[in-house]
Amino acid sequence: EDQVTQSPEALRLQEGESSSLNCSYTVSGLRGLFWYRQDPGKGPEFLFTLYSAGEEKEKERLKATLTKKESFLHITAPKPEDSATYLCAVQAEETSGSRLTFGEGTQLTVNP
Amino acid sequence: NAGVTQTPKFQVLKTGQSMTLQCAQDMNHNSMYWYRQDPGMGLRLIYYSASEGTTDKGEVPNGYNVSRLNKREFSLRLESAAPSQTSVYFCASSRGADNIQYFGAGTRLSVL
């Protein structure tokens, strides 16, 4: 059974204080690892897909990295508008129909 | 750019009542999904449709039925609502090629 564990559950940062969110996963052959952002009262919004260990992707203040067991979402010099819940999901190689298994998310709050 | 549209946005039901949640996408995607999101549980897949004319059970299908009406529309039906079905329901769609899922804004359902 595919499993995704995200830590911490919640994180409070001051504006400009860099940090990282963790996503540990267990999957029988990884097809892809996905990061989403979810704002209160809205649906998840796609950020990144990573496919193989060593891969990195960046978007503004966010950088996602991938190893064989975990992924990190690094947030550099965050701003209050980065406050959201960040979700990690995996797709196994044997999965049909693009099925994803999601973690519970990390709720990030960035204070001005 | 509508993307994925869900109706209604909010609904209150009494135990035993039935209702259908509607979802439509205008991105010509092949695959569509229904999730529920509960505090501390993350996003859990209820049903999915890999392509028009096919549907499959996800992680938590009990108490639900689905219909893939055409390529655009995928509905979720609660035949006899129970308080345990109080949740936020999200519909998503994906092309399949890059496996990125795009989500609607959600339906907030309370069953009393």
Boltz contact constraints between the chains, C-beta under 6 A:
constraints:
  - contact:
      token1: [A, 32]
      token2: [B, 99]
      max_distance: 6.0
  - contact:
      token1: [A, 42]
      token2: [B, 105]
      max_distance: 6.0
  - contact:
      token1: [A, 43]
      token2: [B, 90]
      max_distance: 6.0
  - contact:
      token1: [A, 43]
      token2: [B, 103]
      max_distance: 6.0
  - contact:
      token1: [A, 43]
      token2: [B, 104]
      max_distance: 6.0
  - contact:
      token1: [A, 43]
      token2: [B, 105]
      max_distance: 6.0
  - contact:
      token1: [A, 43]
      token2: [B, 106]
      max_distance: 6.0
  - contact:
      token1: [A, 44]
      token2: [B, 103]
      max_distance: 6.0
  - contact:
      token1: [A, 46]
      token2: [B, 100]
      max_distance: 6.0
  - contact:
      token1: [A, 91]
      token2: [B, 99]
      max_distance: 6.0
  - contact:
      token1: [A, 96]
      token2: [B, 50]
      max_distance: 6.0
  - contact:
      token1: [A, 97]
      token2: [B, 31]
      max_distance: 6.0
  - contact:
      token1: [A, 97]
      token2: [B, 48]
      max_distance: 6.0
  - contact:
      token1: [A, 97]
      token2: [B, 50]
      max_distance: 6.0
  - contact:
      token1: [A, 98]
      token2: [B, 31]
      max_distance: 6.0
  - contact:
      token1: [A, 98]
      token2: [B, 94]
      max_distance: 6.0
  - contact:
      token1: [A, 98]
      token2: [B, 96]
      max_distance: 6.0
  - contact:
      token1: [A, 98]
      token2: [B, 99]
      max_distance: 6.0
  - contact:
      token1: [A, 102]
      token2: [B, 42]
      max_distance: 6.0
  - contact:
      token1: [A, 102]
      token2: [B, 43]
      max_distance: 6.0
  - contact:
      token1: [A, 103]
      token2: [B, 42]
      max_distance: 6.0
  - contact:
      token1: [A, 104]
      token2: [B, 42]
      max_distance: 6.0
